[in-house]
Amino acid sequence: MHRVPYWPVTLEHGDIVLRPIRQRDKAEWTAVRQRNREWLEPWEASNPIPGGRFPSYRDMVASLRSQARQGAALPFVITERQSAGEAPRIIGQLTVSNILWGSAMMASIGYWVDRERAGRGIVPTAVALATDFCFQELGMHRMEINIRPENIPSLRVVEKLGFRYEGIRPSYLHINGAWADHCSYALTAEEVPQGLLNRWLAGV
């Protein structure tokens, strides 16, 4: 077990706030997911075991929080301040997972966002915030993002941020009922010495 320093943590830039997912987020999280069901379904992870199901919201959050305590994941919701005086609203989710310490010092990032908020620079900002936290606070060396070749909106995120394309991973994950190829992208800390968020904002 490798306890993550500085967790739980909230990361923010402008109106975008990443904070740990909570059990009491269930109603708001579920409403966003249901509204975006058709938008998200083609890219959703599925269970390859016949008759297998994914855990309930409560079990998912409990598992993610356990992984966070063990230093294996950082489970955030993406929230946005949409009007003065209101608490930020959930518009997506970002999870840093598969955290490896020791000689690897690497992790993966996965994310989804409300279709109404896509294409506005929100996800690149969220990914940059999480990446900078991993590089600068946790000492990670490499961040990886794996994306279906057909998922054009998600591919635009890594292209905007300058993640390096490393090739195809055949049948990498079970997605929407079938094993699916993924494009692999990565970034190392040496490639963004001033921080990924700074580089992203400089190019906007």
N, C-alpha and C positions, 0 to 999 in steps of 0.2 A: 504494500500500500504506500502511495506517495501522496500525502495530503497537499492540495493546491493552496499555496499562499494567496491571500487577498480574495478568497472566495467565501461567501457570495460577494459578487461585485456588480455594480451598475456602471455601464459605459454609455456615454452620450456625446452627440455633436449636433448642435442646433436643435431641431425638433425631434430628432431620432434618438430613442433611448432603448438600450438593451438591458434587460434585467432578468434575474432568474425566474423561471416558470414556477407557478405556485398552484396548489390544489384549488384555491379559491378563484383561479382564473377559468375554471371549467366552463361556465356559462358563456363568457365572452369569447374564449378560444373556440368553443364548439360552434358558436354562431358564425364566426369568420370562416371556419372550415366548411360548414354546410353551405354557406353562400358561394364558396369557391370550389364546390365539389367537382364540377365538370372541368374547371381550369386546372385542378391539381391531380385528378385521377390518372391521367396518362403517365405521370412521373412518380406515382406512389409506390413505395416498397410494399411487397406482398409476401405472404408466407408460402414457401415451396412445399411444406409438409401437407399432404392431402388432408383437407378438413381443418387445417391449422388456421388460427386467428391471431390477430394482434391484440395486445392488452387493452383494457379499458383506459380511459383518461387517468383515472386515479392510479392505476397500476403503472402506467407509463411515467407519470410524474414521480411516483415513488422510486421507480427504477432509475430514472435520470438523476434524481437527487442522491441516491445511493452511489451512483457512478461518480458524481461530483465530489462526494465525500472521500471517495477512494482515489481521486485524482485521475479518473479515466475519461471524464467528459465535463463540458461546461454548457449546461442547457439554458439558453436564453429564449425569451419572447422578444420580438421586435415590436416596439411601441412607438407611437407618434403623437406629439402634441398638436392637436388639430384646431384648438381655439384657446384663447386666454382664459385662465382660471379653471380649465378642465384637466383632469388627470390624463396622461397619455393613454391612447387606446391601442389595443393589440391589433396589429396588422400583419403579423407573420411570426415565424419562428426561425431561430438559428441555433444549431448545436455544433459545438466543437466536440468531436468524438475520436475514438481510437487513439487517445493520447498515449504515446510511448515515451518513457523517460530513458535514463541511462545513455547508451551510445547512440540512440536514435534521435531523441528529442524532437518528435514530430507529431502531427495530428491532422485530422481531416475536418472539413467544414461542410455542413449540409444546411439547406435553407429552403423556405417557401415564403411567399408573400401574397397578400390580397391582390387580386387582379386589378382592382381599381387604383392600387398604389404602385403597380408595376411601371417601369420605364421612367421613373422620376428620380433615379439616383439613390433611392432608399436602400436597396439591397447592397450595391457597391459600398455605400457608407457603412452599413452594418458589418459587412465582411471585413472592411478595412479596420474598423474598431476592434473586432474580435482578433484579427491577425496581429495588430499592434500590441494588444494585451498579451497574447501568447508569446510574441517575440520579446517584448520589452520587459514584461513583468514575470513571466514564467520561464524565460530563457529558452523557449522552443527555437529550433533551427530551421524546420521545414513545415510548411502548411500545404495541404493537398485538397483539391476539389475534383470530384469525379461526376461527370455529367453525361446524360444520354445525348448522342450525336444529333437527335431530332429536337432537342430542347433549346430552341434558338434564344428565347429570352434569358435562360440561364447561361448560355454560352457568351452572350453579350456582357454579362457581369464579369466573367474572368478576363475577357478581352479588354474591357475598360480598365480593369485593375492591373493588367500586365502580368497575369499569371502565365507561366511558361507551359506550352503544350508538350506533353511527353509521350503521347501515343494512345492507342486503343487498348482497353482491357476487355478481351472477349468474355461474354457471359459473366460479367462482373457481379451484378446484383439481380435479385428477383424483383422485377418491377411490373406492376399491373398484370400479374398472372403469368409472367414468362421471364426466363433468364435473358438479360439484356446487356449488350455491349455498352461501355462507357468510355468517354474521352477523359484522359487523366491530365490535370493541370497542377502545377506546383510553383511554390515561391519559397526562397530561402531568406533568412534574415539579412545576409550580406547584400542581397539585391535591393533592399529598401533601408539603407542606413539611417535615413531621416524619417522613416515611418511610412507605412502604406497609405494612411489617411492623408498625410501631407502631399504625397505624390498624386493621389487621386484628386484632391482638391485643386492642386496646381494645374491639372490637365482639364478640369471642367470648364 
